[in-house]
Amino acid sequence: MADPWRNRARRVVENRRLLRPVGDGRPHYVVCGQDPLAYHVVKALLGAELSAARPRVTVIVPRRRRLDGPEIRKLPGIKLVEADRLDEYAFRKAGLPGATGLALLHQDDVGNIHAALCAQAVEPRLRVVLRMFNTGLAKGVRRLLPDSEVLSDASMAAPAFVAAALGEVAPTHFRHRGRTLYVARRTDVRPEDVVCGLADTSDAGRPRILPDDLDGSDLVLAEANGQPAGTEVAARRIARDRRRRRPARLVGRAVRSFATRKIGIATLVVLAVVVVLGVVLSATRHELGIGNSLYMTVVMTLSGADPEINQPLLAKIMQVVLTVAGLALVPLLTAAVVDGIVNARLALASDRLPPYREGHMIVVGLGNVGTRVMAQLHDLGIEVVAIDKDPNARGVPIARQRDIPLLTADGALAETLDLASVRTARALLVLSTDDVTNLEAALNGRMVREDLRVVLRLFDGDFAARIQQGFNIGVSRSVSYLAAPAFAAALLNRAVIATIPVQRHVLLIAEVPVAAGSALVGRPVREAGRAEAVRVIAVTRRDATTAAWSPAAGTRLATGDRLTVVARRAGLSWLLKQASPVVVAPRPGDPP
């Protein structure tokens, strides 16, 4: 009987140890997940890109390792906890009591909500960031967890993929300090509406982010003046062109469908025989000419002719052949006309002549991101063909609900892409979670058509850069890289207002307060910026409610001022340190 009591005592001691918060004064964050998004969020936390101090990070991962993607277990500086179930015991083991924040990044909406409720029971005063596909549940979650944030990486990244497919700038827009700002090309906005330059993208492979030459930026942040975004304008143009071409295209497709049927082929063969015999008749009787010869052959075929014993042998043969052809032609014409009319009416009614499409977009992979992209393209009025080899993929019921053509097949295969009419497609978007599958589909699409626009989802940045150079696939995106800054900022409770994707780079719009005793107090605005890293676009004084946009470089900063900046992640980290109080280390001999 001693062993059970000893085991129970050991569990009590362990539970007491888990309930006791352990720390060194630094903020402590717990991240749950091992996919690329969790990897990037942890890297952002470890790099202190959004925080003035390097926090402690604990990562809870399932015992089973992922076979694809980055290995989060190999990141240095983290505490790793293995748990297949996110319950109170797992959270206590991870040191959640006393922690600052928790990020639940599994791709399971219900599971994340259940884990958040368990975490609240362990640590009520906890900031929780949840990853959810169904953002409609956000209000209900905030009622249960007041200090929480619900984010969707799919909804964040989807507009960037849609814009890339349309060849436009990602439709980033936000409202701040009384102004609605958005990202646009400089040529699409008035000069007086430009707030600041963002990037020079003239070199597609190497964009210059926040260059010193403000007028050299072709991508700008501008104030909205009622004009629609470039993505919306491009989508309207495509939909308008599609409507203009639709009647002629449907008629042509109906003719092609008719010509491939057995009845149509037989009819065409009989007509060809009539034409050939008309030409032969013209050659034997020069006085008739080609027009009269064809006229005579058609009349003889349809109505027959009286036999003439004294005709030449060739004329008798032609008359017999035409009579036989006439017997076959009349029923064939009747059947072909009826068949063609019925099929054409069905095609016009359903707008579906399956084998052929033109000017559409192909979406491969109907996971979280692919589903969002498919739905947004469809909402913009663009014809979409969806492909996924999993009949139970998240986007399959949505595609069927919206009557979007769906192929349940391997999108990486050339045969599948051919069924989706990739030769006549406007763009191919490959959005599965497997880099190898995505690359195979992209290369197969390019083999069919060299000028095909390909939007490729890849995780590894170096791999994407080499693919762009080696295969001339210039549009690639990483969902986790685009969304991670927003998740990390929400976890740190930082005022990151918006994220702006620029190819494979991310810019952050943030508001940074100037703390008392910081290095920026009394310094000019120019010292709060760094070339190609941070740019101050507005200053809000401590007691003011409105911001001063585009402040003069010599404007002096004071305690309590709030800086609105556009920055890279490393640049924002530098500015947060500059705006934080300066900590002076005690000298030897100083009293404690």
C-alpha positions, 0 to 999 in steps of 0.5 A: 500500500506504500506505493500508491500513497507515495505516488499520490504524494509525489503528484501533490508536490509536483502540482504545487510546484506547477502552481508556483509562478517562476520567473526572473522579472521578464515577461513570459509568453506561452505559444501553442503550436508547431506549424509555420505560423507558430514558428514565425511568431516565436522567432518574432518574440525571441528576436524582440522585434516588437518588444523593448525587452527579450521575453521568456518563451515557452512552446507547447507542442504535440509529441508527434513531430511535423514531417514538413515545414520548419522545426520549431523544436530547434529554435534556441532560447525556448522552453519546450513542453510536449503535450497532446492535449491542451488542458490545465495540467499542460498549462501549469507544466508550461508555467502559465500561472503568472505568464503575460500572454498565451497564443493558441495557434492550432488550426482548430477553432473549437479546440482553441476556444476550449484551450482558452477556457482551460487557460483562464481557469489556470491564470485569469489575468492572462492575455489570450490570442486565438487563431481562428478561421471563422472570425464570426465567433470573435464577439462570442470569444471576447465575451468569454475572455475580455482580454483576448484577440481573435485573428485569422491568418487566412483572412490576413493573407488572402487579399495579398494573394488575390492582388498578386493574381490580379497584378495589383497592390495588396488592398491594405487600408486602415483608419487612424487619427481621423484619416483613412489610409491605403496602399497604392501605386504612386501613379494611381493617386494625386500627389497631395494625397501621398502620405509617404513612400513605402518601397521602390519595386522597379526591380521585381527581385530586390525591392528597396523598402523605405528608401531615402529618396521619397520621390523614388518610391512607386509604392506609397501610403496615401489618404483615401479620397473615395477612389476604389482600390486597384484590386477592385478596379482590376476585378471590375475590368476582368468581369466586364471583359468576360461579360462582353466576350460571353455570348460569342464565347458560348456560341463558339463553345457550343459549335465546338461541342456540336462538332465533336459529337458523332452526329455532327461529324457524320453530317460534316462528312456528308457535306464534304462529299457534296462539296467535293463532287461539286468541284468535280462537276465544275471541272468536267463541265467548264460551262457551268462554273463553280457556283452553278456546279455546287448549286446543282449538287446540292439540289440533286442531293436534297431532291434527287434527279431523273435518271438519264441513260445517255449521260457520261459514266462519271456523271452517272456515278456522281448522280448515284453518290449524290442521291445516296448522300441525300438519303443520309443528309436529310435525317443527319441535318435534322438530328444535328440541328435538334441535338445542337439546339438542345445542348446549346440551350442547356449550355446557355442556361447553366453557363457550363460547357465543361471542357473549355474555359478562358480568362479564369483563375485556377486555385489549387488547395482549398485549405484555410487560405485557398478557401478565402482566396477562392471566395474573394475572387468569386465575390469580385466576379472572376470565374474560378476553377478550384482543385483539391485532392481531398474531397473533405477539404474545408473549401469543398462545400463552399465551392459547391454552395457557390457553384464554383467548378471543382476538380477533386484531383491532384493539382500538381499533375499536368493532367489535372491542370489541363482539365482546368484549362490552364492554357487559357487561364488568367492566373494559377494560384497554388496555395496548398501547405506543401512547398514541394507540391506547390512547386510541382504544380507551378512548374507544370503550369509554366510548362504548358504556358510560359507566360502564365501568371503563377502565384506561389505559396512557399514557406522558406524565404531563401527557397522562394528567392531561388525559385524566382531567379531560377524559374522566373516565377516572380510572385510568391507569398508566405502566409505565416510570414505575412500574418506572424507580426500581427499575432506577435503584436497582439500577444505583446499588446502592442498598438500595431495598426496594420501590416503591409506586405511588399512582396516577401517583406512586411511593413508595420504601421504602429503607434509608439509612445515616448516614455519619460526618461527615454532617449527621444525626449527633447530630440527632433523627430528626425532622430526617431527615424532610420533610413530603410527601417523606420519613418515617422508619418505623424505625431500626436501630442500628449494632450491632443486628440488629433495628429500632426501629419508629416511633421517637420524634421526639426519638431521636438518630442516630449514625454507622452507624445505618440509617434505613428510610424511605418517600419520594418520589424527590426526598425520597430524594435529599435524605436521601441528601445529608443522610446523606453526609459533608459535603465542605468546600471548601478555602479560598484559601491552604490547603495542598493 
